[in-house]
Amino acid sequence: MKKYIALFCLLFAAYSSTVFAQKEAIDRLIEKKEAVSHFSFLASDELMGRDPIRPEIDIAARYIAEQFERFGAKQIPGANGFFQTVPFRLSAPPVTGEMKVGDQTLLHGGEMLVLDGPDVSGTYDLVIAGYGLEADYDGKDVNGKFVVVRVGQPDRLSPADLFAAGRQKLALAKSKGAIGIIEMYNVPTTPWGLLANYLNKPTLTIDADPESGENITYMWVKDLSGEIIKEISENTLKATLTVTGKINRKIPGKNVVAYIEGTDPALKDQYVMLSAHYDHIGVGQPNAEGDSIYNGARDNAVGTVAIINAAKFFAANPPKRSILLCAWTAEEKGLLGSGYFAANPLIPLNKIIYNLNIDNGGYNDTTIVTVIGLGRTSADHHIEAAAKEFGIEAISDPSPEQGLYDRSDNVNFARQGIPAPTFSLGFTAFDETISKYYHQPSDHVDNFDLDYAMVYWKSYLLSAQKIANEPKQPTWVSGDKYEEAGKALYGLE
């Protein structure tokens, strides 16, 4: 019996020594002065809020890439150095937009929205084609005409589905020779006024055809009762259109990517992806103090620094699995950078066994970290243990009504089946303390608790290290909505 007790004591001592050594290495390598220097630069006025449509975003991308290279992270084969080029299309509303159909006159910003395409002027034939899917074009000649379709697709009517389906329909209509496409909006679950307010401003999207020239005209028309599309069908109506001052521009974006090879021959072909978006919302209306730059210290310069810290730490302390470092662009424009990587991965998605994303709105409790998605994967205990070792507690999402899991880059990978929580600053409610800084010009480094930032960064690294060294591949918990996608991705039973 004494031998068993002695053996247990030796094993416990060895485990305790390993745990202490991991924490000690993080404490030794992640220096406050250096980390805060990264933080201050990324959230500085000089970067003008890191808006993906402004040139300063390239300075931020280059800075992150330089840190990756300096610390010894490697370029991913197939990348452009430390960058994945993301083809964007900027579309701004026209100065004027008018459509006359039958006895109705529809104006841009009112009952009509011009979303893409060049200026147009003239009278055009209209062809109705169902939802605008491939089968809806059977027997129809749309060459040189406007295609009129219903918005979305059957059983796909969320706002995100509407936008994604619309881009697919636009490309298909163009391939059929149409000169424009009009989607008739008849989805009562999302108010037209809300969409009009959101879409009647410059928007950034993934360019579905970056090698081609101008897109064809793309419009939405409010038709909740279906009367307009019915009248077009019954009376073979034409449309007289006048659109002037439309702005469309191609913009190359950059995801910043790198990797650190793992040490275990059996596990190094698996990757733990550490990710954060580095963009923010740019310059807007001045606040009461006259500040118009949205610096985005909390959202998400602090998260970007975590990824830079990860490059430094894991290059010096590679774990068993490989580490994939990703700083995404255009999260604030609709999770675009991460979405592009998920659709065009530089590492096969079935080799990425976990995504520990990091994103933030702010904090109101420095004794905790809030993990959006805690309780949904088999790696949760590693995150909880890492937080505890740095004297804080990891809690699950206290504000599920905010839908935060589906509002950050992690969801693009969860949908593919990759277990993907988001490691956030500690908050117990989406309250006034959060809203004081969330998407406000007041979100600065100088009002951030930097001692808490250090604990936050370090507990993130230790969480990642524990997961990367875990012998068993993390999985979704039984019954999770993404469990089946995970089984399909990894070939699990």
C-alpha positions in Angstrom: 0.0 0.0 0.0 2.9 2.3 0.9 4.3 1.7 -2.6 1.1 2.9 -4.3 1.0 6.0 -2.1 4.6 6.8 -2.9 3.9 6.3 -6.7 0.8 8.5 -6.5 2.9 11.2 -4.7 5.6 11.0 -7.4 3.0 11.3 -10.2 1.3 14.2 -8.5 4.6 15.9 -8.0 5.5 15.4 -11.6 2.1 16.8 -12.8 2.3 19.7 -10.4 5.9 20.5 -11.6 4.7 20.4 -15.3 1.8 22.7 -14.6 4.0 25.1 -12.7 6.6 25.1 -15.5 3.9 25.9 -18.1 2.7 28.9 -16.1 6.2 30.0 -15.2 7.2 29.9 -18.9 4.2 32.1 -19.8 5.0 34.5 -17.0 8.6 34.7 -18.0 8.0 35.3 -21.8 4.9 37.5 -21.9 6.3 40.9 -20.7 3.9 43.6 -19.8 5.9 46.4 -21.4 6.1 44.6 -24.7 2.5 43.4 -24.8 1.1 46.8 -23.8 3.2 48.3 -26.6 1.5 46.1 -29.2 -1.9 47.0 -27.6 -1.2 50.8 -27.7 -0.1 50.7 -31.3 -3.0 48.7 -32.6 -5.5 50.9 -30.8 -3.8 54.2 -31.6 -5.4 57.1 -33.4 -2.8 56.7 -36.2 -4.6 53.5 -37.4 -7.9 55.4 -37.7 -10.0 52.6 -36.2 -8.7 49.8 -38.4 -11.5 50.1 -40.9 -11.1 47.5 -43.7 -12.0 50.1 -46.3 -9.3 52.5 -45.2 -5.6 52.2 -46.0 -4.5 52.2 -42.4 -5.8 48.6 -42.1 -2.8 47.6 -44.1 -0.5 49.1 -41.5 -2.1 47.0 -38.9 -1.8 43.8 -41.0 1.8 44.5 -41.8 2.6 45.1 -38.1 1.0 41.8 -37.1 2.8 39.9 -39.8 6.1 41.5 -38.7 5.5 40.2 -35.2 4.8 36.7 -36.4 8.0 36.7 -38.4 10.1 38.2 -35.7 9.0 35.6 -33.1 9.7 32.7 -35.5 6.2 31.6 -36.8 6.3 30.1 -40.2 4.5 31.1 -43.5 1.7 28.7 -44.6 2.3 27.2 -48.0 -0.1 28.7 -50.4 -0.3 32.0 -48.6 1.1 35.3 -49.9 3.9 35.5 -47.3 2.0 35.9 -44.0 -1.2 37.0 -45.8 -4.2 35.4 -47.3 -5.6 37.9 -49.8 -9.3 38.4 -49.4 -11.1 39.9 -52.4 -13.6 42.5 -51.2 -16.2 44.6 -53.1 -17.2 48.0 -51.7 -20.6 49.2 -52.8 -22.0 52.6 -51.8 -25.6 53.8 -52.4 -26.4 55.9 -55.5 -27.0 59.6 -55.4 -30.4 59.0 -57.0 -32.3 55.8 -57.8 -35.8 55.5 -59.3 -37.8 52.7 -60.9 -41.2 53.1 -62.6 -43.2 49.9 -63.0 -46.9 50.1 -64.0 -48.4 53.0 -62.2 -45.9 52.9 -59.3 -42.7 55.0 -58.8 -40.3 53.4 -56.4 -37.4 55.5 -54.9 -34.0 54.3 -53.6 -34.1 54.3 -49.8 -37.8 54.1 -49.7 -39.5 51.1 -51.3 -36.4 50.2 -53.3 -32.7 49.6 -52.6 -30.0 49.6 -55.3 -27.3 47.2 -53.8 -24.9 46.8 -56.7 -24.1 47.4 -60.3 -23.4 50.4 -62.5 -25.5 53.5 -63.2 -28.4 52.7 -65.5 -31.0 54.7 -67.5 -33.6 53.2 -69.8 -36.7 51.0 -70.1 -36.1 47.3 -69.7 -38.0 44.0 -70.2 -38.7 42.0 -67.0 -38.6 38.2 -66.7 -39.9 36.5 -63.6 -37.8 33.5 -62.5 -39.1 32.0 -59.3 -36.4 32.3 -56.6 -33.7 32.8 -59.2 -32.2 29.3 -58.9 -30.8 27.3 -61.8 -34.0 25.4 -62.4 -36.0 28.6 -62.4 -34.3 29.6 -65.7 -35.5 26.6 -67.7 -37.1 27.8 -70.9 -36.5 31.5 -70.1 -34.5 33.9 -72.3 -33.1 36.6 -69.9 -30.4 37.9 -72.2 -30.3 41.7 -72.0 -33.2 41.8 -69.6 -33.9 42.2 -65.9 -34.7 39.1 -63.9 -37.4 39.4 -61.2 -37.2 36.9 -58.4 -38.4 36.3 -54.9 -35.9 37.1 -52.1 -34.0 34.3 -50.4 -34.7 30.6 -50.9 -37.4 28.3 -49.4 -36.6 27.6 -45.8 -33.6 30.0 -45.9 -35.0 33.4 -44.9 -32.8 34.7 -42.1 -31.0 38.0 -42.9 -27.7 36.2 -43.4 -29.3 33.6 -45.7 -30.9 36.4 -47.7 -27.6 38.1 -48.3 -25.8 34.9 -49.2 -28.5 33.7 -51.5 -28.7 37.1 -53.2 -25.0 37.0 -54.1 -25.4 33.6 -55.6 -28.4 34.7 -57.6 -26.6 37.8 -58.8 -23.7 35.7 -60.2 -26.1 33.2 -61.8 -28.2 35.9 -63.4 -25.0 37.5 -64.8 -23.9 34.2 -66.3 -27.3 33.9 -68.0 -26.8 37.2 -69.8 -29.2 39.3 -67.7 -28.3 42.9 -67.2 -29.9 43.1 -63.8 -31.7 41.2 -61.1 -34.5 42.5 -58.8 -35.4 40.5 -55.7 -38.9 41.2 -54.4 -38.7 41.4 -50.6 -41.6 39.6 -48.9 -40.2 38.4 -45.6 -42.3 39.8 -42.7 -40.1 38.5 -40.0 -37.4 41.1 -40.6 -38.9 44.6 -41.0 -38.1 46.4 -44.3 -37.3 49.6 -42.5 -34.5 47.9 -40.5 -33.0 46.4 -43.6 -33.2 49.6 -45.5 -31.4 51.4 -42.8 -28.7 48.8 -42.7 -28.2 48.4 -46.4 -28.6 52.1 -47.4 -24.9 52.8 -46.7 -21.5 51.6 -47.9 -21.3 47.8 -47.6 -18.3 45.5 -47.9 -18.8 42.0 -49.3 -16.7 39.1 -50.6 -16.2 39.6 -54.3 -17.6 36.4 -55.8 -15.9 37.0 -59.1 -12.7 39.1 -58.5 -11.3 38.6 -61.9 -14.3 40.0 -63.7 -15.4 43.6 -64.2 -18.5 45.4 -63.1 -21.4 43.4 -61.7 -24.9 43.7 -63.2 -27.5 45.9 -61.4 -28.8 44.3 -58.3 -31.9 45.6 -56.5 -34.3 44.8 -53.7 -37.9 46.0 -53.9 -40.4 46.0 -51.0 -43.3 43.7 -52.0 -44.7 42.2 -48.8 -48.1 41.5 -50.3 -46.7 40.2 -53.6 -48.8 42.7 -55.6 -46.0 44.1 -57.6 -44.6 40.8 -58.9 -48.2 39.6 -59.6 -48.9 42.8 -61.7 -45.6 42.3 -63.6 -46.6 38.7 -64.4 -50.2 39.4 -65.4 -49.5 42.5 -67.5 -46.0 41.8 -68.9 -44.8 45.1 -67.5 -41.5 46.8 -68.3 -39.4 48.9 -65.8 -38.0 52.3 -66.4 -34.9 52.8 -64.4 -32.7 55.7 -63.5 -29.7 55.1 -61.2 -26.9 57.7 -60.9 -23.8 58.1 -58.7 -23.5 54.4 -57.8 -20.0 53.6 -56.3 -18.5 50.1 -56.7 -14.9 49.4 -56.0 -12.7 46.3 -55.6 -10.6 46.3 -52.4 -7.9 43.6 -51.5 -8.2 42.6 -47.9 -5.7 40.6 -45.8 -6.1 37.8 -43.3 -2.7 37.6 -41.4 -1.8 33.9 -41.0 1.1 31.8 -39.8 1.8 28.5 -38.0 4.1 26.9 -35.5 4.9 23.2 -36.0 4.1 20.8 -33.2 6.6 18.4 -31.6 4.7 15.1 -31.6 5.1 13.1 -34.8 1.6 11.6 -34.3 -0.1 14.9 -33.5 1.7 17.6 -35.4 -0.5 17.3 -38.4 -3.4 18.4 -36.3 -3.8 22.2 -35.6 -5.2 24.2 -32.8 -6.3 27.5 -34.5 -5.9 30.6 -32.4 -7.8 33.5 -33.9 -9.0 37.1 -33.4 -10.2 39.8 -35.7 -7.9 42.8 -36.0 -10.3 45.3 -37.7 -12.7 47.7 -36.1 -15.3 50.3 -37.4 -13.1 53.2 -38.3 -14.1 56.9 -38.0 -17.6 58.1 -37.3 -19.6 60.9 -35.7 -17.7 62.7 -32.9 -18.8 62.1 -29.4 -19.4 64.7 -26.7 -15.6 65.1 -26.3 -15.1 65.6 -30.0 -13.5 62.1 -30.5 -14.5 60.5 -33.8 -12.0 57.7 -34.0 -13.3 54.3 -32.9 -10.0 52.9 -31.6 -11.4 49.5 -30.7 -9.0 48.7 -27.8 -11.5 46.1 -26.3 -12.9 45.2 -29.7 -10.5 43.7 -30.7 -7.0 45.1 -30.3 -6.8 43.2 -27.0 -7.6 40.0 -28.8 -5.1 40.6 -31.6 -2.4 41.1 -29.0 -3.3 37.7 -27.6 -2.5 36.2 -31.0 0.8 38.1 -31.2 1.7 36.8 -27.7 0.8 33.3 -28.9 3.3 33.6 -31.7 6.0 34.6 -29.2 5.2 31.9 -26.7 4.5 28.9 -28.9 7.5 29.6 -31.2 9.7 29.2 -28.1 7.5 26.5 -26.5 5.9 24.4 -29.3 3.2 22.0 -28.0 2.5 18.5 -29.3 0.0 19.8 -31.9 0.7 22.5 -34.4 -0.6 26.0 -33.7 -2.4 28.0 -36.5 -2.3 31.7 -35.9 -5.0 33.8 -37.6 -5.8 37.5 -37.4 -9.0 38.0 -39.4 -10.1 41.1 -41.3 -13.6 42.5 -41.7 -15.3 40.8 -38.8 -17.2 44.0 -38.2 -18.5 43.9 -41.8 -20.1 40.5 -41.4 -17.4 38.0 -40.3 -16.0 38.2 -43.9 -12.3 37.4 -43.4 -12.9 34.3 -41.4 -15.7 33.3 -43.7 -13.4 33.5 -46.7 -10.8 31.3 -44.9 -13.5 28.8 -44.0 -14.5 28.6 -47.7 -10.9 28.8 -49.0 -8.8 27.1 -46.2 -5.0 27.2 -46.4 -5.0 24.2 -44.0 -7.5 21.5 -44.6 -10.4 22.0 -42.2 -10.4 18.4 -41.0 -6.8 19.0 -39.8 -8.0 22.0 -37.6 -9.3 20.2 -34.5 -10.1 23.2 -32.4 -10.6 26.9 -32.7 -10.0 29.0 -29.6 -11.3 32.3 -30.9 -10.9 35.6 -29.0 -13.3 38.5 -29.3 -14.7 41.2 -27.1 -17.2 43.9 -26.4 -15.7 44.9 -23.0 -15.6 43.8 -19.4 -17.3 44.5 -16.1 -15.6 41.9 -13.8 -11.9 41.4 -13.7 -12.1 38.2 -11.6 -13.4 36.2 -14.5 -13.1 35.4 -18.2 -16.3 34.8 -20.1 -16.2 32.0 -22.6 -18.9 32.1 -25.2 -19.6 28.4 -25.9 -18.2 27.0 -22.6 -20.1 23.8 -21.9 -20.2 22.8 -25.5 -16.9 21.0 -26.1 -14.9 18.3 -24.4 -12.0 20.8 -23.9 -13.8 23.0 -21.4 -12.0 21.7 -18.4 -8.6 22.9 -19.9 -9.9 26.4 -20.2 -11.4 26.4 -16.7 -8.1 25.0 -15.2 -6.0 27.5 -17.0 -8.1 30.4 -15.8 -7.9 29.1 -12.2 -4.1 28.8 -12.4 -4.0 32.6 -13.0 -6.4 33.3 -10.2 -9.6 33.9 -12.1 -12.7 31.9 -13.1 -14.0 30.9 -16.5 -17.8 31.3 -16.8 -20.2 30.6 -19.6 -22.2 33.1 -21.6 -24.3 35.2 -19.2 -26.3 36.9 -21.9 -27.6 34.3 -24.4 -30.2 36.8 -25.6 -27.4 38.7 -27.3 -26.6 35.8 -29.6 -22.9 36.3 -29.2 -21.9 32.9 -30.3 -23.2 33.6 -33.8 -21.8 37.1 -33.9 -18.1 36.3 -34.0 -15.7 34.5 -36.3 -15.9 31.3 -34.4 -19.3 30.5 -35.9 -17.8 30.2 -39.4 -15.8 27.2 -38.2 -18.4 25.8 -35.9 -20.7 25.5 -38.9 -18.0 23.3 -40.6 -17.9 21.1 -37.5 -14.8 22.5 -35.7 -15.3 22.9 -31.9 -15.0 26.7 -31.6 -15.7 28.8 -28.4 -14.8 32.5 -28.0 -12.6 33.5 -25.1 -13.9 36.9 -24.0 -13.1 39.5 -21.3 -15.1 39.0 -18.1 -18.6 40.2 -18.1 -21.7 39.1 -16.1 -24.2 41.0 -18.2 -24.4 43.2 -21.3 -24.9 46.3 -19.1 -24.0 50.0 -19.0 -20.4 49.3 -18.3 -20.1 47.3 -21.5 -22.2 49.7 -23.7 -20.1 52.7 -22.4 -17.2 51.4 -24.6 -18.7 48.9 -27.0 -18.4 50.4 -30.5 -17.7 53.8 -29.0 -14.9 56.3 -29.6 -14.2 56.0 -25.9 -12.7 52.5 -26.3 -9.1 53.3 -25.5 -6.1 51.6 -23.9 -5.8 54.3 -21.3 -9.1 53.3 -19.7 -8.3 49.6 -19.8 -7.1 47.7 -16.6 -3.7 46.5 -17.9 -3.1 44.2 -15.0 -6.3 42.4 -16.0 -5.2 42.4 -19.6 -2.0 40.5 -18.6 -4.0 37.8 -16.7 -6.4 37.6 -19.7 -3.7 37.1 -22.2 -1.8 34.6 -20.1 -4.8 32.5 -19.3 -5.6 32.3 -23.0 -2.2 31.0 -23.8 -2.3 28.4 -21.1 -5.7 27.3 -22.3 -4.4 26.9 -25.8 -1.3 25.0 -24.6 -3.4 22.5 -22.6 -5.7 21.8 -25.5 -2.7 21.5 -27.9 -1.1 18.9 -25.6 -4.3 16.9 -24.9 -3.9 13.3 -26.2 -7.5 13.1 -27.2 -9.0 15.2 -30.0 -11.6 17.6 -28.6 -15.2 17.1 -29.7 -18.6 18.7 -29.4 -20.6 17.5 -26.4 -23.3 15.1 -27.2 -26.4 16.7 -28.6 -24.8 20.0 -29.6 -26.2 21.5 -32.8 -22.8 21.2 -34.5 -22.1 17.6 -33.3 -23.2 16.0 -36.5 -21.1 18.5 -38.6 -18.1 17.6 -36.4 -18.6 13.9 -36.9 -18.8 14.4 -40.7 -15.8 16.7 -40.8 -13.5 14.3 -38.9 -15.0 11.0 -39.9 -16.1 10.2 -36.4 -18.7 7.6 -35.5 
